[in-house]
Amino acid sequence: MMKLPLSLQAWKTEAFNDVLQKEICCLDAGVLPLQQGLRYSSMANGENLSTIILKTVDDADNLLVTAGLFYTGVIAGCNCADDPTPVDENNEYCEVLFRINKMTAVTTVSLID
């Protein structure tokens, strides 16, 4: 279960975007749909994750945050001695929707196609 309690506390303050961006970047990359958002690579690498907040909506029960995620990916080869596949990282970007429950800070995230 993912929670973003610091972001919820910062809601309706000038610090909200900064707090949310830091809290997202501290998440384990495995809870984010980075692999599903790949466009140019075959394996996601969330080590250098950065975010941009695109839109925030306050509904009755949740904060709905649309965010852009910047990260890298690699094209995985067979790792054979004569494998011509380069090990270069590719820049990747995807947009996701965070749904933060305003009572519990329990958060879900889904990829926006």
C-alpha positions as CSV (number, residue, x, y, z in Angstrom):
1,M,0.0,0.0,0.0
2,M,1.4,3.4,-1.0
3,K,0.9,6.5,1.0
4,L,1.8,10.1,0.4
5,P,1.1,11.7,3.9
6,L,3.5,14.6,3.5
7,S,1.9,15.7,0.3
8,L,-1.6,15.5,1.9
9,Q,-0.4,17.7,4.8
10,A,1.0,20.2,2.3
11,W,-2.2,20.4,0.3
12,K,-3.4,24.0,-0.2
13,T,0.0,25.4,0.6
14,E,2.6,26.9,-1.8
15,A,4.9,24.0,-0.9
16,F,2.5,21.3,-2.2
17,N,4.1,20.7,-5.6
18,D,7.7,20.6,-4.2
19,V,6.6,18.2,-1.4
20,L,4.7,15.9,-3.8
21,Q,7.6,15.8,-6.2
22,K,10.1,14.9,-3.5
23,E,7.8,12.3,-2.0
24,I,7.2,10.7,-5.5
25,C,10.9,10.6,-6.1
26,C,11.5,8.8,-2.8
27,L,9.0,6.0,-3.7
28,D,10.3,2.6,-4.6
29,A,10.4,2.7,-8.5
30,G,8.6,-0.7,-8.4
31,V,5.3,0.9,-7.3
32,L,5.2,3.2,-10.3
33,P,4.1,2.1,-13.8
34,L,7.5,2.9,-15.3
35,Q,7.9,-0.4,-17.1
36,Q,4.4,0.0,-18.7
37,G,5.2,3.5,-19.8
38,L,8.3,2.6,-21.8
39,R,8.4,3.9,-25.4
40,Y,12.1,3.5,-26.5
41,S,13.5,0.8,-24.1
42,S,12.8,-2.6,-22.9
43,M,13.7,-2.3,-19.2
44,A,12.9,0.7,-16.9
45,N,15.4,2.2,-14.6
46,G,13.9,4.4,-12.0
47,E,17.2,5.5,-10.3
48,N,17.2,9.0,-11.7
49,L,13.4,9.7,-11.5
50,S,12.2,13.2,-11.7
51,T,8.6,14.6,-11.9
52,I,6.6,17.5,-13.0
53,I,3.1,18.2,-11.7
54,L,0.8,18.9,-14.6
55,K,-2.7,19.2,-13.0
56,T,-4.3,18.8,-9.6
57,V,-8.0,18.4,-8.9
58,D,-9.7,18.3,-5.5
59,D,-12.8,16.1,-5.5
60,A,-14.9,15.1,-2.5
61,D,-12.7,12.2,-1.3
62,N,-9.4,12.4,-3.2
63,L,-6.7,14.6,-4.6
64,L,-6.2,13.7,-8.3
65,V,-2.8,14.6,-9.5
66,T,-1.6,14.2,-13.0
67,A,2.2,14.1,-13.1
68,G,4.8,13.6,-15.8
69,L,7.6,11.1,-14.9
70,F,11.1,11.4,-16.4
71,Y,13.3,8.4,-16.1
72,T,15.6,6.2,-18.2
73,G,15.4,2.8,-19.7
74,V,17.8,0.4,-21.4
75,I,17.4,-2.0,-24.3
76,A,18.3,-5.4,-22.8
77,G,20.4,-7.6,-25.0
78,C,21.4,-11.2,-24.5
79,N,24.7,-10.3,-22.8
80,C,26.6,-12.5,-25.2
81,A,30.2,-11.6,-26.0
82,D,29.2,-10.8,-29.5
83,D,25.9,-9.0,-28.7
84,P,25.8,-5.8,-30.8
85,T,23.1,-4.3,-28.6
86,P,24.5,-1.1,-26.9
87,V,24.0,-0.7,-23.2
88,D,23.1,3.0,-23.5
89,E,20.3,4.5,-21.5
90,N,17.3,6.1,-23.3
91,N,15.3,9.0,-21.9
92,E,11.7,8.0,-21.1
93,Y,8.6,9.9,-20.2
94,C,5.1,8.9,-19.1
95,E,2.1,10.6,-17.5
96,V,0.4,9.1,-14.5
97,L,-2.6,9.8,-12.3
98,F,-2.1,9.7,-8.5
99,R,-5.3,9.3,-6.5
100,I,-4.5,10.4,-2.9
101,N,-7.3,9.7,-0.4
102,K,-7.8,12.8,1.7
103,M,-8.6,10.9,4.9
104,T,-5.9,8.2,4.9
105,A,-3.3,9.4,2.4
106,V,-3.5,5.9,0.7
107,T,-2.5,6.5,-2.9
108,T,-3.0,4.6,-6.1
109,V,-1.2,5.4,-9.3
110,S,-2.2,4.5,-12.9
111,L,-0.6,5.1,-16.2
112,I,-2.4,7.6,-18.5
113,D,-2.2,6.4,-22.2
